Amino acid sequence: LVRQVPNRSVGYQQVGLAKLWLGEPQEAIESFQRAMEFDAHPPRVYFYLGLAHQQLGREKLRDAAFEKAEAEYK
């Protein structure tokens, strides 16, 4: 999807989720950050980013990502 439609956030979000499930949180973070570069990214990208930071034991970054997700959902 990223190769076919590189100008949409959804592909990068999906790559990030796959990396998260594969236990590769740093790679997941990179994909989620790329997804957030697009104006039309869904708020859940921040939630997934928080999960990736949790896997790395980065509680402050996790909390910041969750707060951003909550703010965007509102």
DACORQUI-V117170 format. One record per backbone hydrogen bond with DSSP energy under -1.0 kcal/mol. CO is the residue of the C=O (numbers start at 0). NH is the residue of the N-H. If there is no record, write none. Layout:
BEGIN
CO NH
CO NH
END
This chain:
BEGIN
0 4
4 7
8 12
9 13
10 14
11 15
12 16
13 17
14 18
15 19
16 20
17 21
18 23
19 22
23 27
24 28
25 29
26 30
27 31
28 32
29 33
30 34
31 35
33 36
34 37
41 44
42 45
43 47
44 48
45 49
46 50
47 51
48 52
49 53
50 54
51 55
52 57
53 56
56 58
57 61
58 62
59 63
60 64
61 65
62 66
63 67
64 68
65 69
66 70
67 71
68 72
69 73
END
